[in-house]
Amino acid sequence: MRAFSLLALLVLVWGGNWPIMKIGLAHIQPLWFCTLRLALGLVSMVLILAPMGKLRLPPRGDWPVMASLGLLNMALFMVLTNLALLVVPAGRSAILAYSTPLWVAPGAALFLGERLTRGRLAGLALGLGGIVVLFNPLTFDWSDRAAVTGNLMLLAAALVWAAVILHIRRHRWQSSPLELVPWQMLVGLVPVAAAAVLIEGPPAPDGSFELVWTLLYNGTLATAFAYWAAVTVNRLLPALTVSLSFLSVPAFGLVISSLLLGERLSLTNMAGLALIAGGVGVVALAGARERRPEG
């Protein structure tokens, strides 16, 4: 029961973070928002792991995946989503970013030798149909360059996340994933902070209460707590249960964005979400069926 409660809380934290990030980004430059989020997350993870005796240097065998997670997932994914949120509604952003599992299926076939079965192809087709719905010219303004760029950034972020997942699948862990989290954050923090200084100059926060609470939420809950919770529930619950539960993250993001930001729950967004979530679900079920022992 505790594991399911933790999973539900994790879904709420990540789903709610999309509109919360958009609120925070109105009060400081995007790269600095990402920098401060990673810094707060790093400090929080140190405070979590140090009393547990799990704050130690990772073995060299884990350095490649640590670099991949830090540079791609922690840094590039966050930067792309932060920049996209400046011009794309938060609910739509969550839907596109969580299309990641769709890209894992063909990537695994290309690079890991996994079979692209009928079930996975059906899920991929369903999910791609959802993306087509979101980008259909009747409801999407292709003449708006900022909107087009922002939406493409979100798809790029999903592809980056998919690449990291493929690397994780190939990696043989020498330490626990949880022990690597603070080091991933440090690896991601350095280039993001450097980019913030070089591109945006000194941070220019407006000192508002909204900025303070959105940063605290992002650093402590959406980053430190969420990564700890994700590792924990993946150990305690079946992989299929966790992966299917994560499908509700963009749904919560869409609903909470409507409540907090007044974003319209358009038929296009809901149809796109349904198709993408359905596609991801079909891919997950197909993968679970293949791994099930015969007997």
Order of alpha helices (4+ residues) and beta strands (2+ residues): alpha-alpha-alpha-alpha-alpha-alpha-alpha-alpha-alpha-alpha-alpha-alpha-alpha-alpha
